[in-house]
Amino acid sequence: MGIVVNDFVKTPVGLLVTFLIVWNFMGSMMIHVAVGLFILILGSIFIFKFMNNCCTVTKIYVDDKNRKDIFGRSVLKEINKACLSNTEQATILFSAIILSVVSILIIFTW
């Protein structure tokens, strides 16, 4: 019986049947993992972009035209970063928690 099965698997129909059997057992799991990781990556990028849009950075340069760094740029005097408000911090935290829970549920509920 084993020799006949090995010969059958080597045929095109045998390869198709083997693929369909494996897909029956593993297909839905692979789709859930792929979609869950896709949502996790896409959501993380969205949260990072939102966080960068909420932060403001102000750079103040020295006015002296004779003072340049080795690349010919004006010398940076000061950098001011505005902190996120409590509402923005809570929004980012809540979004990250929801994103993590949804991704985990999608990945592990096949």
C-alpha atoms as a printed R data frame, in Angstrom:
    type eleno elety resid chain resno      x      y       z
1   ATOM     1    CA   MET     A     1  0.000  0.000   0.000
2   ATOM     2    CA   GLY     A     2  2.813  2.453   0.872
3   ATOM     3    CA   ILE     A     3  4.553  1.995  -2.480
4   ATOM     4    CA   VAL     A     4  1.300  2.614  -4.366
5   ATOM     5    CA   VAL     A     5  0.662  5.825  -2.369
6   ATOM     6    CA   ASN     A     6  4.212  7.059  -3.078
7   ATOM     7    CA   ASP     A     7  3.703  6.461  -6.787
8   ATOM     8    CA   PHE     A     8  0.311  8.224  -6.669
9   ATOM     9    CA   VAL     A     9  1.745 11.304  -4.914
10  ATOM    10    CA   LYS     A    10  4.325 11.709  -7.699
11  ATOM    11    CA   THR     A    11  1.582 12.161 -10.324
12  ATOM    12    CA   PRO     A    12 -0.007 15.602 -10.998
13  ATOM    13    CA   VAL     A    13 -3.343 14.435  -9.603
14  ATOM    14    CA   GLY     A    14 -1.583 13.046  -6.531
15  ATOM    15    CA   LEU     A    15  0.135 16.403  -5.946
16  ATOM    16    CA   LEU     A    16 -3.226 18.180  -6.203
17  ATOM    17    CA   VAL     A    17 -4.865 15.747  -3.776
18  ATOM    18    CA   THR     A    18 -1.961 16.117  -1.335
19  ATOM    19    CA   PHE     A    19 -2.212 19.923  -1.558
20  ATOM    20    CA   LEU     A    20 -5.974 19.816  -0.923
21  ATOM    21    CA   ILE     A    21 -5.573 17.539   2.091
22  ATOM    22    CA   VAL     A    22 -2.874 19.768   3.588
23  ATOM    23    CA   TRP     A    23 -4.962 22.873   2.824
24  ATOM    24    CA   ASN     A    24 -7.945 21.269   4.570
25  ATOM    25    CA   PHE     A    25 -5.918 20.932   7.778
26  ATOM    26    CA   MET     A    26 -3.619 23.967   7.608
27  ATOM    27    CA   GLY     A    27 -5.263 26.468   5.219
28  ATOM    28    CA   SER     A    28 -7.543 28.325   7.590
29  ATOM    29    CA   MET     A    29 -4.781 28.552  10.173
30  ATOM    30    CA   MET     A    30 -2.375 30.053   7.633
31  ATOM    31    CA   ILE     A    31 -4.988 32.599   6.533
32  ATOM    32    CA   HIS     A    32 -5.697 33.620  10.136
33  ATOM    33    CA   VAL     A    33 -1.998 34.046  10.906
34  ATOM    34    CA   ALA     A    34 -1.379 36.048   7.718
35  ATOM    35    CA   VAL     A    35 -4.393 38.333   8.231
36  ATOM    36    CA   GLY     A    36 -3.633 38.788  11.939
37  ATOM    37    CA   LEU     A    37 -0.022 39.753  11.250
38  ATOM    38    CA   PHE     A    38 -1.114 42.058   8.418
39  ATOM    39    CA   ILE     A    39 -3.572 43.875  10.704
40  ATOM    40    CA   LEU     A    40 -0.956 44.083  13.467
41  ATOM    41    CA   ILE     A    41  1.684 45.579  11.152
42  ATOM    42    CA   LEU     A    42 -0.731 47.949   9.407
43  ATOM    43    CA   GLY     A    43 -2.241 49.082  12.714
44  ATOM    44    CA   SER     A    44  1.191 49.639  14.253
45  ATOM    45    CA   ILE     A    45  2.191 51.820  11.309
46  ATOM    46    CA   PHE     A    46 -1.055 53.798  11.658
47  ATOM    47    CA   ILE     A    47 -0.533 54.329  15.407
48  ATOM    48    CA   PHE     A    48  3.091 55.387  14.831
49  ATOM    49    CA   LYS     A    49  2.038 57.880  12.134
50  ATOM    50    CA   PHE     A    50 -0.711 59.264  14.400
51  ATOM    51    CA   MET     A    51  1.767 59.669  17.224
52  ATOM    52    CA   ASN     A    52  4.229 61.488  14.955
53  ATOM    53    CA   ASN     A    53  1.470 63.811  13.720
54  ATOM    54    CA   CYS     A    54  0.569 64.731  17.293
55  ATOM    55    CA   CYS     A    55  4.171 65.529  18.256
56  ATOM    56    CA   THR     A    56  5.632 68.823  17.118
57  ATOM    57    CA   VAL     A    57  9.350 69.438  16.886
58  ATOM    58    CA   THR     A    58 10.766 72.952  16.668
59  ATOM    59    CA   LYS     A    59 14.393 73.414  15.661
60  ATOM    60    CA   ILE     A    60 16.158 76.710  16.336
61  ATOM    61    CA   TYR     A    61 19.361 77.433  14.440
62  ATOM    62    CA   VAL     A    62 22.160 79.899  15.165
63  ATOM    63    CA   ASP     A    63 21.811 83.048  13.013
64  ATOM    64    CA   ASP     A    64 25.544 83.518  12.500
65  ATOM    65    CA   LYS     A    65 26.295 82.771   8.827
66  ATOM    66    CA   ASN     A    66 29.959 82.095   9.590
67  ATOM    67    CA   ARG     A    67 29.170 79.236  11.964
68  ATOM    68    CA   LYS     A    68 28.540 76.076   9.949
69  ATOM    69    CA   ASP     A    69 29.088 72.430  10.717
70  ATOM    70    CA   ILE     A    70 31.402 70.236   8.653
71  ATOM    71    CA   PHE     A    71 28.616 69.624   6.092
72  ATOM    72    CA   GLY     A    72 27.931 73.350   5.535
73  ATOM    73    CA   ARG     A    73 24.660 73.445   7.477
74  ATOM    74    CA   SER     A    74 23.718 76.039  10.085
75  ATOM    75    CA   VAL     A    75 24.542 75.050  13.643
76  ATOM    76    CA   LEU     A    76 21.572 73.724  15.597
77  ATOM    77    CA   LYS     A    77 21.031 75.724  18.763
78  ATOM    78    CA   GLU     A    78 17.984 74.123  20.341
79  ATOM    79    CA   ILE     A    79 15.321 71.461  19.732
80  ATOM    80    CA   ASN     A    80 11.912 71.773  21.361
81  ATOM    81    CA   LYS     A    81  9.537 68.806  21.408
82  ATOM    82    CA   ALA     A    82  5.930 69.287  22.404
83  ATOM    83    CA   CYS     A    83  4.622 66.525  24.639
84  ATOM    84    CA   LEU     A    84  1.414 64.679  23.896
85  ATOM    85    CA   SER     A    85 -1.651 65.684  25.878
86  ATOM    86    CA   ASN     A    86 -3.288 63.171  28.220
87  ATOM    87    CA   THR     A    87 -6.114 62.633  25.741
88  ATOM    88    CA   GLU     A    88 -3.687 61.853  22.918
89  ATOM    89    CA   GLN     A    89 -1.685 59.487  25.141
90  ATOM    90    CA   ALA     A    90 -4.871 57.689  26.197
91  ATOM    91    CA   THR     A    91 -5.991 57.412  22.564
92  ATOM    92    CA   ILE     A    92 -2.688 55.880  21.505
93  ATOM    93    CA   LEU     A    93 -2.651 53.446  24.440
94  ATOM    94    CA   PHE     A    94 -6.272 52.414  23.874
95  ATOM    95    CA   SER     A    95 -5.640 51.935  20.146
96  ATOM    96    CA   ALA     A    96 -2.573 49.781  20.829
97  ATOM    97    CA   ILE     A    97 -4.500 47.589  23.290
98  ATOM    98    CA   ILE     A    98 -7.437 47.126  20.922
99  ATOM    99    CA   LEU     A    99 -5.089 46.388  18.025
100 ATOM   100    CA   SER     A   100 -3.209 43.765  20.046
101 ATOM   101    CA   VAL     A   101 -6.384 42.045  21.236
102 ATOM   102    CA   VAL     A   102 -7.956 41.970  17.764
103 ATOM   103    CA   SER     A   103 -4.773 40.633  16.167
104 ATOM   104    CA   ILE     A   104 -4.375 37.910  18.799
105 ATOM   105    CA   LEU     A   105 -8.017 36.895  18.427
106 ATOM   106    CA   ILE     A   106 -7.714 36.692  14.652
107 ATOM   107    CA   ILE     A   107 -4.498 34.678  14.826
108 ATOM   108    CA   PHE     A   108 -5.615 32.161  17.467
109 ATOM   109    CA   THR     A   109 -9.274 31.568  16.541
110 ATOM   110    CA   TRP     A   110 -9.030 29.218  13.596
